[in-house]
Amino acid sequence: MLELLTGAGLAAAAGMNAYVPLLVVGLAARLLPDVLQLPEGWAWLSSWWVIGIIAVLLVVEVVADKVPAVDSVNDVLQTLVRPAAGGLVFGSSTTASTVAVSDPAEFFASNQWVPIVLGAVIALVVHAGKTALRPAANVATGGAAAPVVSTIEDAGAVGLSVLALVAPILVLVVLVLLGLFAWSLVRTARRRRNADLRSATERAAEG
C-alpha cells in the first residue's frame, strides 16, 4: 500500500510539474541514499547529467507557467511530457527502497509495465485538471492568478514529492486538499462568469 501511495504522490506531482518529482527523485537517490535507493534499471535518474538537464527544463517550465496565455500553451505542450514523467517516477519509486518502504521487490514484480502506465494515467488526470482550471482562473482574475496559482502548484509538487518519499500516508491528505483547491477555483470562475452574464443582460435590457 505504501508503495502505491509513494508512486501515486510522485505521479500526481508530475501532473502539476513534470520536472519537480524527477529532480527530487534524482537528487534524493544521488545525495541521500538513506532516503531513496533506486534499483539498477533506474539508476540513470541519479546521473548528474540527467539531473542537470532536468534542472534546466524545470527553470524553463517555472518561468513559462507564470505568464498568462503562455501558461495555456505550455500546458498543451506538456500533455505528453507530464504523463511520461508520471510513468517514470511511479515506475522507479515502486521498485526502490525508501525510508517508508524497505522491501518493494515483490510489488508489481510480475508486470513491471503496470506501474509505469498507472503513473502516466495519474499524471494525465492531474494535468487535465490543471489545464482545464488554469484558463478559468485567469478569466476569473483577469490573468492575475497565473503566477500565484503556478507558484502554489510548484510548491505543491515539491511538497508532494518529498512526502511521497518520506511519509507516503500523508499523500492522501494532500490530494484531498488539492481537490478542494481545484473545486474552489471552479466555483470562483463560475461566479465571475455568471456575474458577467448578468451584467451583460442588464446592459442589453437598458439599451
N, C-alpha and C positions, 0 to 999 in steps of 0.2 A: 504493500500500500504506500509506504514512504517513497519507494522508487517512482511510483506513478505520480505522486504529488510533486516530487522533485522535477521530473520531466515535464509535467503539466505547467508548473510555475515558470520554468525556463522558456517553454514554448509560448506561453501567454506573453511573457516579456518580449519575446521575439516578434510577436504580433504588433507590439507598440513601437519597438525599435529593434531592427534586425541585428544590429551590431553590439548592443549592450550585453546581452547574455553570452554571445560568442566571446566577447572580450573578458567578461567576468570568468567564464569557464577557462579560457586560455591562461589568464593571469593567475587564477587560483591553482591550476594544475602546475604552472611553472614556478610560482613563488611560495605557494602554501600546500605542499604535498600532504600535510597532515589534514588539510581540509578537503582536498579533492585529488584522487589518483585516477587518471584516465587509463583505460586499457590500451594495449599496444596499437590496436587499429585506429584509435582516435588521438594518439599522441601528437599528431601533426598540429592539432589545435593549440598546443602549447609552444610551438615554434616561435621564436622571436620574429621571424619574417612574417608569419601569419598574423601574429599579434600586432605588428606594426601596420600591416595593410588594413586590418580591421579598425585600428585606431584612426587611420586617415579617413576611411569610409564613414566612421562614426562622426567625425568632425563635419564632414560634408552633409550628412543626414541631419545633424543637430541644427545647423545653420538653415538649410533649405526648409526644414519643417516648421520654422518660426515666421515665415513670410506668408501672409495671406495670398491665396491663389497659387503661389508656388508650392505651398504645402499640399494642395489637392493634386497638382501634377506629380509631385513626389510620391504621394500615396498610390497613384496609378502605376508608377514605375516600380514601386516596391511590392506590387501584387505577387510577383514571383519570388522576390528576394526574401521577404519575411517568412512565408511558409517554408522555404528552403532552409532558412536559419532555424526555424522551429523544429524541423525534422532533424537537423544536425545536433542541436543541443539536447533534444529529447533522447535521441539515439545514443549520444555519448554519455549522458548523465545516468541513464538507466542501466548501463553496463559498467559504471565507475563506482569506486568506493568513496564515500563522503563521510563527514563527521556524523551524519544521521543514518547512513546506510553502509553497513560494513560487509555485507555478503550479497551482492546483487547478481551473482553469476547465473543463477537459475531464472532470473526474471526475463521473460521473453526469449529465453535461450534457444528454443526450437524455431522461432520465427523472428529473426533479427530485423527483418524489414518492417515489422509491425510498429515498433516504437517510432521509427522514422516517419511512417505515414501518419501515425496518430499525432505526433508533434507538428507535422505540417498542417494537419486539419485544425488543431487547436490554434496555431498561429494565424491561419487563414480566417478563422471565425473572429478572432480579436481584431485582426487587420480590417476585416469587412466592417465591423462595428465602428472602428476608428475612422475609416474612410467615409462612412455614412454620417457620422456625428460631426466631424470637423466642419464641413460646409454649413451645417445647421448652426453650429456655434459661431461661425464667422458672420452669418447673416444676423443672428440674434444680437451681436455686439458690434456690428459694423466693421468686423475684421480685427477688433482689439483683442479678441480672445485667443487668436492664433498663437502668439508667443507664450501666453500664460498656460493654455491647455497643453501646448507642446512641452513646456518645462515640467508640468505635472506628470505628463506621460513619460518623459525621460527619467524623472526621479522615481516614478513607479516601476519602470523597467529595471532600474538599478536595484531598488529595494526588493523587488520580487525575485530577481536573480540571486541576490545574496540569501534571502530567506529560503529559497528553493534548495540551496546547498547546505545551510546550517540548521534550519528549522522548518522543514517542508510542511509540517502540520499547519503552520500559520499561513500557508499559501491559500487555503480555503477562505480565511478571513479577508485577505487582500483581494481575492477575486470577487467576493461579495461586495466589498467597498467599491471596487471598480464598476461593478454592475449598477450600484446605486448612483455613482457619479455620472455614468452614461445616461441613466434614467432622468437625472436632474437636468442634464443638458438638453435632452429631448423635450422635457416639459417647458424649459425656458424658451427654446426655439419655437415651440407651438404657441406659447403665449404671445411672443413677439409677432409671429405670423398672423395670428387672429386679431391682434391689436391693429396691425397694418391693414388687414382686410376691412375691419370696422371703420377705420379712418377713411379708407378709400370709398367705402359705401356711403359714408356720411357726406363726404365732399361731393360725390356724384349726385346725391339727393338734394343737396343745397344748390348745386349748379342747375 
